[in-house]
Amino acid sequence: MSAFVEIEGLHAGYRATDGSWRSALRGVELAVRAGEAVALIGPNGSGKTSLLRCVAGTLRPTAGSIRLWGRPIAAFSRGDVARRVAVLPQSLELPSGLLVSAVVGMGRAPHARRRWGSSPEDRAAVERALIDADAVDLADRPVEELSGGERQRVLVALALAQEPELLLLDEPTSHLDLAHAAAVLGSLARLRAARGVTVIVVLHDLMVAGSLAERIVLLDNGRIAADGPTEAVLRPDLIGRAYGMGVEIALTEGGRSVLVPRVSAT
């Protein structure tokens, strides 16, 4: 497998509202190969979203390099990136007054070949996106009528309509109940199986991370604290040190290991 994303010595940050400079990433080294599903975890402020934004090209690094498909990210135009990389941010408002099918069709904008109307290729891509996101039943619904879980499925379909090779997601299951979160995760698993899409996803829920990704990257204070298979990273010592809390292993009825916080009554 070829490397889709190669990151070397990456530093990045942002200007806070008080004018001070906040460093978000400190010398990150990471390579993601084609077809992988990589979950980025870590405490708040550890650099997860900043890393995702650097890969998407919306946050400019202060040092280091990012290569996509073997080329520096700066060598790609914004249109080139949009045609190959889809980004699903943590919060994205759907435009009101439109049907779901029209909203999903907006994902075809990077591929537009005509000023008005859609091509047969566009319509086929939208249909495939609705199928893979398990959102066909929502196609003729106004976006204002959607529940939280349904909106997330539509957002996934919107991203898939771009026909990306790389999918970047920031907390796709945030604010969802268990049933809706499971539906979104199921959609992501199906699209990886059907399309071979490479996925990098930011997650807070460690159980979700362990279910979705075969590789986990633990960030702590802007640096990679651990990187490897799920069972190698989701360990009480590593997680407890990064999150500053006691963690224990619990077993499900099926014998699967999950991490739970150690709660003290004192």
Wavefront OBJ file of the C-alpha trace (Angstrom):
o trace
v 0.000 0.000 0.000
v 1.213 3.513 -0.815
v 1.253 6.312 1.750
v -1.661 8.696 1.339
v -0.501 11.091 4.020
v 3.081 11.691 5.178
v 3.712 14.177 7.986
v 7.187 15.102 9.162
v 8.186 17.446 11.990
v 4.834 19.227 11.941
v 4.383 22.318 14.101
v 1.229 24.445 14.059
v -0.738 26.808 16.247
v -3.161 29.692 16.290
v -3.629 33.199 17.611
v -5.912 33.297 20.666
v -8.541 35.979 21.191
v -6.247 37.784 23.635
v -3.574 38.010 20.935
v -1.268 35.387 22.408
v 0.126 32.529 20.343
v -1.041 29.011 21.254
v 1.045 26.105 20.029
v -1.186 23.183 18.992
v 1.221 20.702 17.354
v 4.844 20.088 18.314
v 6.892 17.974 15.930
v 4.236 15.467 14.832
v 5.415 12.554 12.670
v 2.742 10.401 11.040
v 2.201 8.279 7.928
v -1.216 6.964 6.884
v -1.473 4.325 4.191
v -4.176 3.726 1.623
v -7.307 2.098 3.007
v -6.447 2.606 6.671
v -8.911 3.812 9.297
v -7.008 5.888 11.853
v -8.623 7.354 14.969
v -7.078 10.413 16.607
v -7.734 10.469 20.357
v -6.500 12.546 23.274
v -7.661 15.031 25.904
v -9.106 18.418 25.004
v -6.446 20.705 23.585
v -4.113 17.857 22.616
v -4.037 18.890 18.931
v -6.476 16.446 17.303
v -8.559 18.950 15.351
v -5.488 21.040 14.494
v -3.837 17.971 12.954
v -6.968 17.227 10.930
v -7.099 20.835 9.711
v -3.447 20.720 8.642
v -4.106 17.611 6.550
v -7.181 19.289 5.051
v -5.093 22.322 4.158
v -7.163 24.783 6.227
v -4.478 25.360 8.884
v -1.024 26.377 7.705
v 1.850 24.706 9.603
v 4.575 26.891 11.053
v 7.214 24.200 10.432
v 7.487 20.687 9.015
v 5.891 19.157 5.939
v 2.746 17.374 4.764
v 2.686 15.247 1.634
v -0.441 13.824 0.016
v 0.027 11.000 -2.481
v 3.751 11.671 -2.455
v 3.463 15.386 -3.292
v 3.716 18.422 -0.983
v 0.252 19.653 -0.043
v 1.219 23.099 -1.352
v 1.559 21.577 -4.834
v -2.187 20.934 -4.972
v -4.746 23.590 -5.819
v -7.779 23.908 -3.550
v -9.817 22.292 -6.330
v -7.432 19.340 -6.526
v -7.719 18.780 -2.776
v -11.519 19.149 -2.814
v -11.835 16.499 -5.520
v -9.810 13.948 -3.536
v -10.296 14.888 0.123
v -13.656 15.258 1.885
v -13.869 16.972 5.274
v -16.709 16.537 7.746
v -16.135 19.143 10.491
v -17.460 18.886 14.027
v -20.286 21.328 13.337
v -21.760 22.098 9.938
v -25.140 23.707 9.422
v -27.257 22.301 6.628
v -28.884 24.951 4.419
v -32.598 25.308 5.089
v -35.300 25.245 2.456
v -33.783 22.349 0.512
v -34.448 18.651 0.168
v -31.783 16.206 1.316
v -31.035 15.110 -2.255
v -30.236 18.710 -3.212
v -27.965 19.169 -0.207
v -26.077 15.958 -0.977
v -25.759 17.154 -4.568
v -23.716 20.110 -3.300
v -20.930 17.638 -2.682
v -20.488 17.454 -6.454
v -19.334 21.080 -6.658
v -15.604 20.203 -6.963
v -16.420 18.035 -9.998
v -18.821 20.477 -11.702
v -18.469 20.573 -15.491
v -21.426 22.812 -16.203
v -22.698 26.060 -14.713
v -26.312 24.950 -14.274
v -27.863 21.569 -13.582
v -26.318 18.222 -12.823
v -24.769 15.676 -15.142
v -25.642 11.960 -15.249
v -22.332 11.339 -13.445
v -23.370 13.750 -10.684
v -26.755 12.088 -10.232
v -25.159 8.647 -10.091
v -22.633 9.842 -7.501
v -25.396 11.316 -5.325
v -27.374 8.070 -5.533
v -24.313 6.034 -4.498
v -23.604 8.432 -1.642
v -27.152 8.146 -0.298
v -26.934 4.354 -0.468
v -23.544 4.119 1.249
v -24.604 6.571 3.982
v -27.860 4.647 4.560
v -29.782 7.807 3.721
v -31.862 6.816 0.675
v -35.050 7.081 2.737
v -34.192 10.694 3.536
v -33.647 11.902 -0.050
v -37.034 13.628 -0.424
v -37.179 15.044 3.103
v -36.694 18.762 3.866
v -33.538 19.205 5.932
v -35.520 21.086 8.604
v -37.383 17.879 9.467
v -34.294 15.774 10.179
v -33.330 14.461 13.586
v -29.758 14.705 14.862
v -28.861 11.213 13.714
v -30.456 11.730 10.319
v -28.515 14.987 9.835
v -25.268 13.148 10.522
v -26.122 10.530 7.890
v -26.831 13.329 5.406
v -23.487 14.964 6.219
v -21.730 11.659 5.561
v -23.595 11.383 2.239
v -22.595 14.969 1.381
v -18.945 14.076 1.944
v -19.241 10.852 -0.054
v -20.799 12.655 -3.011
v -17.370 14.210 -3.553
v -16.146 10.656 -4.237
v -13.094 11.233 -2.021
v -10.082 9.032 -1.651
v -9.414 10.464 1.819
v -12.162 11.205 4.347
v -11.427 13.452 7.345
v -14.017 13.494 10.135
v -14.073 15.528 13.341
v -16.278 13.912 15.986
v -18.909 12.441 13.598
v -20.838 10.900 16.526
v -20.847 13.906 18.856
v -24.240 14.759 20.403
v -25.750 11.516 19.117
v -27.435 8.848 21.204
v -26.203 5.257 21.053
v -28.562 4.182 18.269
v -27.725 7.114 15.999
v -24.007 6.830 16.726
v -24.131 3.145 15.803
v -25.910 4.029 12.528
v -23.222 6.544 11.569
v -20.426 4.114 12.448
v -22.148 1.436 10.400
v -22.254 3.806 7.426
v -18.534 4.495 7.732
v -17.731 0.781 7.948
v -19.822 0.075 4.844
v -18.229 2.821 2.794
v -14.734 1.599 3.660
v -15.703 -1.905 2.580
v -17.403 -0.689 -0.598
v -15.012 2.068 -1.680
v -11.701 1.458 0.082
v -11.715 5.039 1.368
v -8.918 6.056 3.727
v -10.366 7.509 6.934
v -8.814 9.756 9.581
v -11.294 10.516 12.345
v -11.124 12.525 15.570
v -12.986 10.813 18.415
v -13.479 11.493 22.111
v -15.244 8.229 22.915
v -12.565 5.564 23.353
v -15.022 2.692 22.892
v -16.144 4.181 19.572
v -12.516 4.607 18.548
v -11.784 0.971 19.332
v -14.801 -0.164 17.310
v -14.206 1.955 14.213
v -10.439 2.008 13.694
v -7.787 -0.687 13.560
v -5.111 1.926 14.302
v -5.199 4.603 16.984
v -3.007 7.677 17.409
v -2.961 9.147 20.927
v -2.115 12.847 21.067
v -1.020 14.597 24.238
v 0.024 18.251 24.445
v 0.549 18.498 20.696
v 2.736 15.403 20.433
v 2.071 11.768 19.554
v 2.152 9.801 22.793
v 1.303 6.450 21.186
v 0.559 5.100 17.706
v -0.373 1.542 16.872
v -3.063 -1.157 16.803
v -6.104 -0.585 19.000
v -5.086 -3.017 21.724
v -1.573 -1.558 21.906
v -2.767 2.018 22.468
v -5.952 1.586 24.499
v -4.043 0.561 27.609
v -4.747 1.862 31.130
v -1.204 3.164 31.599
v -1.077 5.131 28.316
v -4.624 6.475 28.520
v -4.385 7.257 32.222
v -1.164 9.211 31.759
v -2.502 11.248 28.827
v -5.879 12.009 30.375
v -4.592 12.418 33.936
v -7.009 9.943 35.479
v -7.255 6.388 36.688
v -8.403 3.869 34.083
v -9.368 0.212 34.386
v -10.106 -2.609 31.947
v -13.589 -4.133 31.903
v -14.763 -7.123 29.892
v -17.971 -7.280 27.902
v -20.154 -10.383 27.792
v -18.437 -11.272 24.536
v -15.012 -11.102 26.157
v -14.016 -7.805 24.594
v -11.816 -5.463 26.653
v -12.987 -1.876 27.149
v -11.532 0.979 29.184
v -13.568 2.589 31.955
v -12.625 5.459 34.287
v -11.734 4.555 37.821
v -14.252 6.351 40.010
v -13.453 7.129 43.633
v -16.071 8.010 46.236
v -13.564 10.108 48.193
l 1 2 3 4 5 6 7 8 9 10 11 12 13 14 15 16 17 18 19 20 21 22 23 24 25 26 27 28 29 30 31 32 33 34 35 36 37 38 39 40 41 42 43 44 45 46 47 48 49 50 51 52 53 54 55 56 57 58 59 60 61 62 63 64 65 66 67 68 69 70 71 72 73 74 75 76 77 78 79 80 81 82 83 84 85 86 87 88 89 90 91 92 93 94 95 96 97 98 99 100 101 102 103 104 105 106 107 108 109 110 111 112 113 114 115 116 117 118 119 120 121 122 123 124 125 126 127 128 129 130 131 132 133 134 135 136 137 138 139 140 141 142 143 144 145 146 147 148 149 150 151 152 153 154 155 156 157 158 159 160 161 162 163 164 165 166 167 168 169 170 171 172 173 174 175 176 177 178 179 180 181 182 183 184 185 186 187 188 189 190 191 192 193 194 195 196 197 198 199 200 201 202 203 204 205 206 207 208 209 210 211 212 213 214 215 216 217 218 219 220 221 222 223 224 225 226 227 228 229 230 231 232 233 234 235 236 237 238 239 240 241 242 243 244 245 246 247 248 249 250 251 252 253 254 255 256 257 258 259 260 261 262 263 264 265 266
